[in-house]
Amino acid sequence: MADRRIQINFRLFYFLVFWALGGLYPLLGIYLKDEIRLSGSQIGTLLSIGPIVMVITQPVWGMICDWTGRSRTVLIATLLATGGVGLGYLFFDHYIPLLVVAAFLALFQSAIIPLSDTLIVNYAVQHRLDYGSFRLWGAVGFAAAGFAMGWLSERIDLTVIFYGFAFTLWAGAASARWMPQDRVTWRVDMRSGLSRLIRLPRFMLFLLATFLVFGPTFANNTYMGLLFQSTGATTAGVGLGFLLAAGSEVPFMKVAGPWIRRQGALAVALFAAAVAGLRWIFYASGPDLLWLYLTSGVQGFSTGLFIPAALMYVQSAAPKEVKTTAVSLYTAAGTGLGHWFCTLFGGWILDRFDIFATYLFFGILTGTGTLILWIVQRLERAETGKTGSDRPTKQAFPF
């Protein structure tokens, strides 16, 4: 009975945390543009500071958890602090103070997903459970929040997104009390690990492709609201777009594992990247609002498949002794540097041209990343032909 309650709570936790993220970030760019009157460059800079801060501070949180041995307590504290700092957006209407708020928000938020993922994955492995059945509820929460908070913003005002962010994170902190109190450490031997990985050309090329594909994927969460708004969507309409886009990831995450086992992680990642690139190019053409809605579900093909396939490829391509370092570099390249670069320069392009030029930029980057993935696949096949082995493209999906 207790185990059943813990598992239900894991699903609730992911739903609440990703509700907070899905209710804030898709509409934050609109708030900064319409309510605070920031320029595109200022919005890009402000929202790009988070990924860099997270890359720097995540290992620090790992050391704190390792030192204290109280990872659950650290998780609860960072959830409470992140919710409180998020309310700081309500008290400032100038660029520099908001930049400070964004930095402090990223400082505490950087611990939440890696820490909770580690605790829940450990539990899933110990009890022979499917981690994906828990994580799936994060996608549900993110999708539902985009629509619900957009609807509420239109009927109240945009400041409701900050209250929703804080209250759902605090509710997540309450649910985190049922998390296991496991010891968590994210120690990475970067020096020796990096020296080994640099000697793997396929891996380094894949990191570059991850930077080019993941960057636009995550930056889209900032600029998609502005794209919909530019074609006449209301705030509630923006929320509907995020519901369709994020919601489409759910079924694809469920089928990703079997598809990766059949086709290979690299082939699935290549397909997903190509779909993403075509999507950004289509958006750059300035389609009508109806077409934006109709094509939002494409996100399931791209993001819903690329994330698990890319992670699987990294885990299988890296030597066993440096897998942790490889995953850390992969995360830093895509969700860190790629996210920062595309959010920053996307705002700069928005200022000088328009939102459609920003998506053209995303399309060019993703197209280049797709080409690099194709090259990696060719190198992989050449090596397979020499060794007679199909490693690492068709290993079992870990989740």
N, C-alpha and C positions, 0 to 999 in steps of 0.2 A: 504493500500500500504506500509505504514511504517512497519507494523507488518510482512508483507511478506518479506521485505528487511532484517529485523532483523533475521528472521528464516533462510533465505538463508545464512546470515553472520555467524550464529552459525555453520552451516555445514562447511562453508569455514574455520572457525577458527579451528575446530577440525581436518579438513584435513591438514591444515598447521602445526599445533603443532605436530601432530603425524607423519607427514612427516619428521619433524626435528628429532624426536626421532628414527623413523625407518630408517632414512638415516645415523644416526651416530652410535648408539650402536651395531647393528649387525656386523658392520665392524671395530669398534674401537679395538676389541681384535686382529684382524688381523694386524691393523696398529701398535699396540704396540709390537706385536711379530715380524713382518717382517721389519718394518721401524725403530723402536726404539730398537729392540733386547732385550726386557724385558723377564724375565723368566716367567714360568707359575705361580709361587707363587707371583711374583711381579704384574702380570696382575690381578690375583685374588684379591690381597690386594687392588690395586688401584681402581678396579671397584666395590669392595664391600664396599668402604667407603661411597659411595653415599646413599645407603639405610639407613645406621645408621644416617647420617647427616640429612636426610629427616625426620626421625622419631622424632628427637630432635627439628628441626626447624619449622615443620609445625604448631604446636600450637602457636609459636611466631608470625608467619605471620597472624594467626587468630586474635591474640590480637592486632596487628598493624592495621588490617582492622577494628576491633571493635572500636579502639581508634580514628582512623582518620575518619571513616565513608565514606571512599573513596576507596572501594574495587576495582572498575574498574581501578583507577589510580595505585593502588598497583600492580594489574595484569599486566598492561602495562609496568610498571617499571621493574618488574621481568622478563618479556619476553625480554625486551631490554638488561638487564644485563646478563641473561643466554646466549643469543646469543653472546654477547661480550666476556664473560668468556670462552665460548667454543672455540673461536679463540686462546685462550691461549695455547692450545695444540701445535700450530704451532711454538711457540717460545722456546720450551724446549725439550731436548732429554735425560734428566736424570730423574731417578725414583722419587727423593724427590720433585723437582719442579712440576712434573706432578701430584704427590699426592696432592699437595696444590691446583693445578688447579681443580682436580676432586672434592675436598672438597668444594671449592667456587662455582663450577658449581652446585653441589647438594644443596647448601645453597639457591640459587636463584630459581633453578628449583623446589624445594619442594613446592613452593607456587602455581605453575601454574595449575596443574590438579585439586587439591582440590578446589581452588578458582573459576576457570572457571566452574567446575562441579556444585558447589553450586549456582552460579549465573544463570546458564542455567537451572538447575533443578527447582529453584524457579520460573523462568519465565514459564517453562513448566507446573508446577502445577497451577500457577495463570491463565494461558490461556487454561488449559485442553488439553495440547498437549502431544505427546509421546516423552519423553526424548530420548528413544532409537533411534528414527529416526534422531536425531542430532548426538548422540555419535557414531553411526554406521560409520559415515564418518571419524572418527579417525582410525578405523580399515582399511578402504580403503586407507587412507593416509599412514599409517605405511607399508602396504603391497606394495603399489606402490613405495614408497621411497626405500625399500630394493632392488628392482630390478633396478630402475633408477640410484641410486647412485652406485650400484655395476657395472653397465654398464659404467658409467662415470669414475669411479675409474680405470677401466681397460684401458680406452682410454686416460685418462689424468694421474692422479696418486691418491693415497689414500688421499692426503690432501684435495681433493675436498669435502670430507664428512664434514669437519669443516666449509667450506664456505657455503655449502648447509644448514647445521644446523643453522648457524647464520642468513642467509638471510631469511629462511622460518619462523624462530621465529620473526624476525623483521617485516615480512609481517603479521604474526599473531598479533603482537602488534598493527599494523595499523587497522586490522579488529576488534580488541577488543574495539576500540572507540565506536562501536555500542552496546556494552554490557550494560545492565541496571546498574545503579549506586546504587545497593542495599547495605544495611549494612550487613556485614557478620561477624559472630562470631563462633568460634569452642570451646566454653567453655565446659570443661568436668569435672564433679565432680568425679575425679578418686578415691578418698578415699572411699566414701560411695558406689559408683558404683561398685568398685572392690570387696568390702567386700560382696556385694550381689551376684555378679556373681560367686565368688569362691564357694559359697554354691550350685552352679548348676553343678554337675559333668559332665552332658552331654555337657554343654557349654565349660567347660575347656578342655574336651577331644577333642571337635571340634576345639578349638584353636590350640591344639597340632597337630591335623591332618592338619590344614591349614598351619602351619609352615612347615610340612613335604611335602606337595603337592605343595604349592605355591613357596617354595624355589627353587626347580629344574625348575619349570615353568619359573620363571623370570631369573634364572641363565642361562637357555638355550639361552637367547638372547645374552649372552656374548660368549658362547662356541659353538653354532651351526655353526658359520662361520668357526671356527677351525676344527670342525668335517667334514664339507663338503670339506674344503681345504685338509684335511688328506687323503681323498679318490680321490683326483685329480681334484677337482672343481677349476675353475678360479675365480677371484673376481666377474666377471659377473655371473658365475654359482652360487656363494654364494647368490648373490642378487636374482636370480631366485628361489632358495630354500626358501628364506624368503617371496618372493611374493606368492608362493604356500601355505606356512604354515600360514602366517598372513591373506592372502586372504581367506583361508578356514573358518576363524572365522566369516566372515560377514554373510553368510546364517544361521549359527547356532545361532548367536546372535538374528537374526530375529525370529527364532522359539523357542528360549529358554523359553520365557514367557508362551506360551500355553503348552509346555511340562511340565514345572514346575507345572502349575496349575493341570494338569492331574495326574502326577506321584508323585509329592511332591518334595520339594527342596532337601531334604536329599538323596532321591533315585537318583536324577539326579546328585548330587555332587559325590555320591559313584560311579556311572557308569563312570563319567568323570575322576575321579581319577584313576580308574582301567585301563582305556584306556591310560592315560598318563604314568602309570607305565609300561605297556607293551611296549609302544613306546620307553621309555628310555632303557629297557632291550634289545629290538631289535637293537637299535643303538649301544649298548655295544658289540654286536656280530660281529661288523665290516662289515656291509653290503656294497655292491657295491654302487657307486654313483647313479646309476639308481634307486635302491631301496630306497635310501634316498629321491629322488624326488617323487617317487610314494607314499611314506608313509607320506610326508609332510602335506598332507591334513588332517591327523589324528588330527592335532592340533585344528581343528574346533570342533571335538568331545570332546576334553579334555578342552583346555583353553576357547573356545567359550561357553561351557556349565558350566564349574566349577565356573567361576567368578560370573555370575548372580545367580547361584543356591546357592553358599556359602553365598553371601551377603543376599539373601532372607532368608536363614535359620537363620543367625545371627539376623536379624531384627525381625523374628517371635519367636525365642527361648528366647530372652532376655525380661525381664519385661519392661513395657512401660517407667517407670521412669529412666531406665538406658540404653536405646537403644543407645544413643549417645556414652556412655562409651563403650558399647559392640562393636559397629562398629569401634571405635578408637583402641580397643585392637585387633580386627580382622585384621585391616590394619597393625598395628605394628607387629603382629605375622607373617603374610604372606609376604606382600610386603616390610616389614622392616627387621626383624630379620631373617626370612627364606631366603630372597634374599641375605642378607649379608653372612649368614653362608654357603650357597651352592656356592656362587661365590668365597668366600675365600678358602674353602676347596676343591672346584673343581679345582682351580689353583694349590693348593698344590699337589693334586693327579696327575694332568697333568704333573707336574715337575718330580715326582718320578716314574710314570708309563707311561700312554699315555692317549689320549683323550677318548678312549673307556672305560678305567677304571673310568674316570670321569662320564661317562654316566651310568656305572654300579652302581656307588655311588648314582646317581640320581634315578635309578630304585629301589634300596633297600629302600631309604628314602620314595619314593612315594608309594611303596608297603606297607610299614609300616603304612603310613598315610591312605591308603585304608582300611587296617585291622581295624584301630581305628575308621574310619567312619562306618564300618560294626558293630562294638561294639556299637557305638552311636545309630545306627538304631535299634539294638536289645533292648537297654535301652528305646528308644522312644516307641517301640511297647509294651514293658512291661508296661510302664506308661500309654499308651493309653488303654491297656486292663483293667487297674485298674480304670481309670477315665471315660472311654467311650467316650473320645474326641479324635479327630485326630489332635489337635493342637500340634506342629506348622508346620507339614510337608506339608500341602496342602492349604496354604493361597495364596491369589492372588499375582501375581508378580507385584511389585510396578511400574515398568517402562513399 
